[in-house]
């Protein structure tokens, strides 16, 4: 038993302490956070735009304009293609096909993951918008407010409260999926573990280590989201 713990301690030292390798894990975690935050921001922007177009098309009772039909069709194609293909394939296409001459791997990763996230976020936001009573839109329009003003100041603030749990889950999923950027050579947390494993020839400690790091970060994010939800519920009372 003592030999087991000695071997475990030796592996921990070689994979985390020796040559300050723990700094590399921190750097990799920083890149994972950067990609996640950037992709989430891009995904929310795309998601809101697509959700507004699709919900406007579905809520419009009168004859729909040709422009709205065209934009809605583009949005549906975007959602279908993105949701129907693996994120890793999209990432590879973005890096090796579309931006094959670029070495801005962080930007490529944010763009690929953000576009992917936008398709899912749009459906989350659209469902939140559609859950709001249509009478509120009609009441706002009857007061002389434009569609955009009613959407911005009345509909979306209410929809956010309904979709916050789903958006939180999307953020957590996006953080875990950021490990896929390893395939394009970006030195995120997973890539660092692979590089250290190649030097120490030990797989247990680096991979179990990053699994624990991912788990701890996800647990922290979950706690923060729970606290935010409770605060929003209290504000409604």
N, C-alpha and C positions, 0 to 999 in steps of 0.2 A: 504493500500500500504506500509506503514512504517513497519507493521508487517511482510510483505513478505520479504522486504530487511533485516530486523533484523534476520529473520529465515535463510535467505540465508547466511548472514555474520556469523551467529552462526555455520551453517553447514561447511562453509569454514574453520573456526577456528578449529573445531573438527576434520576435515579430513586432514588438511594440516599443521596447526600451532601447535596444542596441541601435547605434547610429541615429538616435532620435527619430525612429521611424514613426512614433506617435504623431509627430508633426505632419508627416505625409498623410496620415489618416485625417487629421484636422483640415488640411488643405483640400483633400478629396471631398470631405463633408461640406466644405465651403462651396465647392463647385456644384455639388448636388443641390444645395440650397439655392444657389444663383440660378441654376437651370430651372428648378421648380418654381421659384418666385416669378422669374421672367416668363415662363411658359404659362403659368396660371394667369398672370396679368393679360397676356396676349389672348389666352383662351376666353377670359371673361369679356374682353372687348369684342372679339369675334362672336362669342355666344350671344351677347346682348343684341348686336346688330342683326344676326340671323334670326334670333327669337322674335324680335320686333317685326321683321319682314313676314315671317311665317304666321305669327299671331294676327297681324293686320290682315293678311290674306284670308285667314280662316274666320275672322270676326266680321269682315266686311259683308254686309247684307245686300247692298246694291251691286250693280254691275261692276265687276273688277276691271281696272284699266289694264291695257296690254303691258305696260311697264311693270306693274305689280306682278302680273302673271309671269313675266320673264324673270324678274329678280327672284321670285319665289321658286321657280323651276331651278335656277342656279343654286339656290340654297339647299334644295332637296337633293340635287346631284352631289353637292359638297358633303352633306351629311351621309348620304348613302356610300360614297366612295371611301370616306375617312373611317366610318364605322365598319365597313366591310373588308378592310385590309388591315393586316397587323401593323402595330406601331413600329416594330423593328424594321419592317420592309419600307415604311414611309421614311424612317430615319436614314436608311441606306440610300434610298432614292435621292433624298434631299442632299446628302453628303457626296455621294459618288456620281450622281447624274446631274442634278440641277446646279449645285455649287461645287463641282469637282475641282475647280481651280482656287477655291477659297480655303484658307487655313484658320478661319475664325470658327473653331469648333464649338465654342460656347454659343455663338450666335446661331449657328446651324441647329444645334440641339434645342435651343429655346424656340426657334421657328418651327421645327418639326413637331416637338411636343405641344407647343401652343396651338398649332393648327389642328392637331389631333384632339386636344382638350376642348377646343372651341366647338367641335361637332357635338360632343356630349353635354357641354355646358349649355349650348343653345336649346337642346331638348329639355334640360332641367328648368331653364328660365321660361321657356315657352309653356311648360306645364304649370309653372307658378303664375304666369300671366293669365292663362286660361282659367285658373281656379278662382280668380277675382270676378265678382258679380259684374256682368256686362252693363248693368244699370249704372254703375259708377262712371263708366266711360260716357254713357249717354247723358248722364247728369252734367258732367264736365263740359261736354260739347254744347249742351243746351244753354250753358252760362256764357258761351262765346269763346271758350278756350280751344286752342288748336289741339289736334290729336297728339302732337309731340309733347305739349305742355301737360296734358292730362296723364300721358304715359309716364313722364318724368317725375311728376309731383304727386300723383295719386296712385297709379297702378303699380309701378315698379317698387316703390317703398314697401307696399303691402306684400308684394310677391316675394321680396327678399326674405322676409320673415318665414314664409312658407318653404322656401327652397334652401334655407341656410344649412340644414343637416345634409342634404344631397350635395351642396357645394363643398361642404367640409369633407365629405367622403371623396369627392373628386380631387381635392387638394392632397389628401393622404395617398390616394392612388397614384397621383402624378409624382409625388415624392418617391414612392417605391419604384415607379416606372422609369424614373430618372437613371436607374442603374443600367438601362438599355443603351445609354450613350457610350458605354464601354466599347460597343462594336465599331464606333467611328474613331476610337483612339483617344477620346477625352478622358483626362485623368480624374474621374469622379471617385467616390468612395470605393465602389466595386473594382474599378480599374487598379487603384492603389493596392487593394488586397491581392489581386492577381499578380501584380508586379512583385510584391513582397514574397508571395508564395513561390514565385519563380526563382527568387534569390535564396530563400531558406529551405526550399524543397519540403515545406510543411504546409499542409492545406487546412488542418483542423483549426489552428488558432486564428489565422487571418480571416477565414470565412465565418467561423462562429463569432469572431469579434465583430465583424461588420453587421452580422445578423442581429446581434445584441444592440448595436448602435442604431440600426434602422428601427428596431422594436422600441427602444427608449424614446426616440424622436417621435414616432407615431403615437405613443402613449401620451407624451407631452402635448402634442397637437390635439389629440382627442379631449384631453382635460380642458384645454383652452377653448375649444369649440363648445363643450358642455357648459362652461362658465358663461360664454357669450350667449348661448341659447337661453340660459336661466335669466340672464339680465334682460334680454329682449322680452321674455315672458312677463317679468316683473313690470316692465315699462308699459305693458298693455293693460295692466290692472288699474 
